[in-house]
Every structure is written in C-alpha cells, then in structure tokens.
Amino acid sequence: MREICIPLPDLNVGEQADVVVYLRGNKTEFHYRVESIPWEFYSDDLKNSNKKVKLQEQIKNLKKTILDYDKNWELVQIFEPSHKSQYIQVLYKKKP
C-alpha cells in the first residue's frame, strides 16, 4: 500500500496543510498547498461555438499555470469547479 486517504478541512487560497506520518517509528512530513485559478463556469450544454472557444482558452490557461508553477511542488489533483464557480482549485504536494 503506497497511499492512504486523509480527509482535510477545506483550504482557503494560499493556505498550506502539513501532514506528519510515523512509518516504522520514523517521522515523515508532507506539505500540501491549494491554489485557486480564475475560472468561468460553463453549463453542460456546450453547443454554442463561442462557449467552446472560451472553455478551450480556460483549459489552455490552466495548463500553462500548472506548467509554470514552482518546480519544488508537484501536481496532485485538479478539483472539479462547483456550479457557477469563479475559480478552479488545484492541489500540489511539496517534493521531498
């Protein structure tokens, strides 16, 4: 088993969660950070060509933001934005 799921409270923009784990008596620390990236919600109905173009631009911006992020942190998860959300949240883990 390489992974366990630990429920964490909601993190606000820029907040960091530190997790301490003892494995065979050895202390290991993990550091997580949530970043919020501007996002415009689109309904499931993307038949409108203009909406498709805007969504593609948003995805391109999200990808660039992730690629340009501090290299000391690795991407863990991209959360699905909630209905009419203005931001999409991304979870990073600090590299050892």
SVG drawing of the C-alpha trace seen along z (x, -y; Angstrom):
<svg xmlns="http://www.w3.org/2000/svg" viewBox="-27 -34 40 36">
<polyline fill="none" stroke="black" stroke-width="0.4" points="0.0,0.0 1.6,-3.3 -1.3,-5.7 -3.9,-6.5 -6.7,-8.9 -6.7,-11.6 -9.7,-13.9 -8.6,-17.5 -10.7,-20.6 -11.3,-23.0 -8.3,-25.1 -8.5,-28.7 -6.4,-30.3 -2.7,-30.1 -3.2,-28.0 -1.0,-25.0 -1.7,-21.7 1.1,-19.9 0.7,-16.2 3.1,-14.2 3.2,-10.5 5.2,-8.0 6.3,-4.9 8.2,-2.2 8.8,-4.9 10.3,-7.3 8.7,-10.7 7.8,-11.8 6.3,-15.2 4.2,-16.0 3.2,-19.5 0.2,-20.3 -1.0,-23.6 -4.2,-24.5 -4.2,-27.2 -7.2,-28.8 -7.1,-29.8 -9.7,-32.0 -12.4,-30.0 -15.7,-30.8 -18.4,-28.1 -20.0,-26.7 -23.1,-24.6 -23.1,-21.0 -24.6,-22.5 -21.5,-23.5 -23.3,-23.6 -22.5,-27.3 -19.2,-27.6 -18.2,-30.7 -18.5,-28.8 -16.3,-26.0 -13.6,-28.5 -13.8,-30.2 -13.6,-26.8 -10.5,-25.8 -8.9,-29.1 -9.5,-28.4 -8.1,-24.9 -5.0,-26.3 -4.6,-28.9 -4.9,-26.2 -2.3,-24.0 0.1,-26.9 -0.4,-27.8 0.4,-24.3 3.4,-24.0 4.8,-27.3 4.2,-26.5 7.1,-26.4 9.1,-23.2 9.5,-22.4 5.8,-21.4 4.1,-18.6 0.5,-18.4 -1.7,-16.1 -5.2,-16.9 -7.4,-19.3 -10.8,-19.7 -13.9,-20.0 -15.3,-23.5 -18.6,-23.8 -21.6,-25.2 -21.0,-28.8 -17.6,-28.8 -15.3,-31.7 -12.2,-29.6 -10.9,-26.1 -8.8,-24.7 -5.6,-22.7 -3.8,-20.7 0.0,-20.5 2.4,-18.5 5.8,-19.7 8.6,-17.5 10.9,-15.9"/>
</svg>
